[in-house]
């Protein structure tokens, strides 16, 4: 990964290998590889992808062939676990309705692999994946990134299905 410190490179390598393991599971006959157009297509696109470390204001972003990972965000988190937003439920309250975030909690390396998978879905133009998912709106005091959460749920179902949203 361009411009990475040795520690950042180690985390990237671990995340990349975790993502590859999920793509290659069952010889590539799995929902994760299928999401990316099949294992051969995913590996071909992955080989043509550039990765760089830089603070760009978000967890990560994709522009053309380059995926930029912010080394100060959850990709490099070492606290033990990271939660990832995968959607919202609506709950009725005395005051009306409330959005209840649905999320998965994953280990640090899995979180970094999840972020890679999410950005790689942008890079791969995955069908149904919202290209502009960084926008966040506020509803009733709750920050809601609906497109990003929907995209994350696609990644969760295909590549991290062992994690159930809570």
WOBEL-V145604 format. One record per residue. N is the residue number from 1. SS is DSSP state (helix for helix, strand for strand, loop for the rest). PHI is phi as a letter, one per 20 degrees, with the letter a starting at -180 (none if undefined). Layout:
# WOBEL-V145604
N;SS;PHI
N;SS;PHI
This chain:
# WOBEL-V145604
1;loop;none
2;strand;f
3;loop;m
4;loop;e
5;loop;f
6;helix;g
7;helix;f
8;helix;f
9;helix;f
10;helix;f
11;helix;f
12;helix;g
13;helix;g
14;helix;f
15;helix;f
16;helix;f
17;helix;f
18;helix;f
19;helix;f
20;helix;g
21;helix;g
22;helix;f
23;helix;f
24;helix;e
25;helix;g
26;helix;l
27;helix;m
28;helix;n
29;loop;e
30;loop;b
31;helix;f
32;helix;f
33;helix;f
34;helix;f
35;helix;g
36;loop;e
37;loop;n
38;loop;o
39;helix;f
40;helix;f
41;helix;f
42;helix;f
43;helix;f
44;helix;f
45;helix;f
46;helix;f
47;helix;f
48;loop;e
49;loop;d
50;strand;e
51;strand;c
52;strand;b
53;strand;d
54;loop;a
55;loop;e
56;loop;c
57;loop;n
58;loop;b
59;loop;f
60;strand;a
61;strand;b
62;strand;c
63;strand;c
64;loop;m
65;loop;e
66;strand;d
67;strand;d
68;strand;d
69;strand;d
70;loop;f
71;loop;f
72;loop;d
73;loop;d
74;helix;g
75;helix;g
76;helix;d
77;loop;g
78;loop;c
79;loop;f
80;loop;p
81;strand;b
82;strand;c
83;strand;d
84;strand;c
85;strand;f
86;strand;c
87;strand;r
88;strand;c
89;strand;d
90;strand;d
91;strand;d
92;strand;e
93;strand;c
94;loop;g
95;loop;e
96;strand;p
97;strand;c
98;strand;b
99;strand;e
100;strand;d
101;strand;f
102;strand;d
103;strand;b
104;strand;d
105;strand;d
106;strand;c
107;strand;f
108;helix;g
109;helix;f
110;helix;f
111;helix;f
112;helix;f
113;helix;f
114;helix;f
115;helix;f
116;helix;g
117;helix;f
118;helix;f
119;helix;f
120;helix;f
121;helix;f
122;helix;f
123;helix;f
124;loop;e
125;loop;l
126;loop;f
127;loop;f
128;loop;n
129;loop;e
130;loop;f
131;loop;f
132;loop;d
133;loop;d
134;loop;e
135;loop;f
136;loop;c
137;strand;d
138;strand;d
139;strand;c
140;loop;l
141;loop;n
142;strand;d
143;strand;f
144;strand;c
145;loop;d
146;helix;f
147;helix;f
148;helix;f
149;helix;f
150;helix;f
151;helix;f
152;helix;f
153;helix;f
154;helix;f
155;helix;f
156;helix;g
157;helix;g
158;helix;f
159;helix;d
160;loop;c
161;loop;f
162;loop;f
163;loop;d
164;loop;e
165;loop;f
166;loop;c
